Amino acid sequence: MLCERRNQLVKREEILMHLWGDVDYFHGRSLDVFISKLRRYLKSDPVIKIENIPTVGYVLREGS
């Protein structure tokens, strides 16, 4: 979802509903873990960054 909508906001609720069909605390925490792992995996590439918009969602930033 983040790759498909690079440089655009993807709402947290939308990701949770798409993946688990539910928005609850435990799925939200699982999403946080997955995003952390993605950030760790992508940290070697300075062009790509996952930006957190608190309480709203995420933006996969791709630029120079």
LINZI-V436102 format. One record per helix or strand of 3 or more residues. SS is the DSSP state (hx for helix, st for strand). FROM is the first residue (numbers start at 1). TO is the last residue. If there is no record, write none. Layout:
ss=(SS;SS)
from=(FROM;FROM)
to=(TO;TO)
This chain:
ss=(st;hx;hx;st;st)
from=(9;12;25;48;57)
to=(11;20;42;53;62)
